[in-house]
Amino acid sequence: MHMEAVLKFSSQHPKPAGLILQYGTAGFRSRAEHLDHVMYRMGLLAVLRSKKTKSVIGVMVTASHNPEEDNGVKLVDPLGEMLAQEWEVYATDLANAEEQGLPSVLNDIIQKESIDIKQEAFIAIGRDTRPSSTVLSSAVIDGVTALASKFHDYGLVTTPQLHYVICCRNTNGRYGQPTVDGYYQKLSKAFNDLVKQDPGCGDKSICLTVDGANGIGALKLKEMEQYLQSALSVKLYNDGSEGKLNFQCGADYVKVQQKPPEGIEKKPGERCCSFDGDADRIVYFYNDDAGNFHLLDGDKIATLISTFIKELLVQIDLNLKMAVVQTAYANGSSTRYLENVMKVPVYCAKTGVKHLHHKAQEFDIGVYFEANGHGTVLFSRTAEEQIRQLVSSEITDDKRKAAKMLVNTIDLINQTVGDAISDMLVIEAILCLKRLTVQKWDEIYTDLPNRQLKVKVADRKVIETTDAERRTTTPAGLQEKVDYLVKNYNLARAFVRPSGTEDVVRVYAEADTQENADALAYEVSLAVYELAGGVGEVPKPLR
Ligand code: G16
């Protein structure tokens, strides 16, 4: 191992004294100025992971939905999944080691994982549009170089684009061409073919307003537009030419604030969507004639997509097991609709794509979406093969059409991870094919009013959770207090969990009216503040 080089390069990426960071929901996230050493060390870790898996590994420099001043890193495993959870502990050990201790932490990983250090490694690197991302991705490159390994710098890409190219590279192109152009070609062909199944969906008949969150998604959607000429016309706002990343715009802002982003023009009834900072999430929204805002979040997206797939499955008459995976944030109405009306089994996973993705892999078709708009659909290899084979077998024209539509859907969905652009195209195609307006889609079920709040505490690790994060086990008395507060409202539910991407505790409440959801969220926030060591301003009632 090149330990001398490791230490030499490391001196250019010193760790701030005493700084301890934890691998969170989607990698490390912090203020950008705290992350140079982490990036360097994740370059080192990616090389070890690449040697271990004998595959290309991805490193994406992004803090996704966080403010522009933050940054972070997401590691991408061979098939485009998030880094294996067993390796998160190595990531944390490496990030927090003092400089002289680096060789021993590296050797430890090599021994525990029986890594053949002579094995070649290859790393693919991407970054979002944050001003700090350029220098931080050079730190990743230094890490890779210190271990004398090869890399390809994809530069500015969305997180899902990097996941896509990693999967393509490691499956010898079976998943597609491992380039950004290959991504555009694969998705646009699938989209164009899918909407062509209905003559009414061509010639720019689909018109959509997009809030690009002033991030990489806007840039990449502009690049992709030329490939989508046949059907989709996009009005792009918050394209990064002026505004600040994720500031008063983007999927997280729209979902949490329950209001439209700043900087977009829209008429009543006009269908709009928002990406987040690295374009791995999407939410839809519109204003009705009375000016009321309506949000169509990940739960509504999961319902739309799974209904569409289920209807096609009925037509092709294949007995495939489909399930939907949600998190505790899923609106109670969505879960009831999926289970009781659609008769689809629903599972609850902990927050974090990695948890949902694994659960979804257990089914022939696993649809997973977080309410915040992060999600995708996974088709098992067998399911995919059965559907593809059907297209060329002796069946009726109607059946063949349905099978073709499923094949196009499989090709259009980025199965490696949630992808705002891919999800947007799937949704637009479904709405057009089913002749659904955004209002009709919204009316499929009515969300229970809900509210999300953040509480600052001295150490968010004091809150521990169980039951897919729906209940707390520490600090003492908090869950009892939440249970007591919930009992005072109709159709109410609330939970508390520490964020894994921001230094806050998240509070979620839903109830029969917005007033009650707001009151409950406030009361739970106060309980968190009092029992979990709140700092700064005491939470105030929302009304
Ligand atoms: C990341 C994860 C998501 C998660 C979100 C918020 O999203 O990929 O699965 O829902 O963080 O996590 P937390 O509540 O723990 O802060 P993104 O889009 O920021 O990468």
Residues whose N, C-alpha, C, O or C-beta is under 5 A from the ligand:
A	BS01	G16	T25 A26 A63 S64 H65 T351 G352 V353 E370 P498 S499 G500 T501 E502
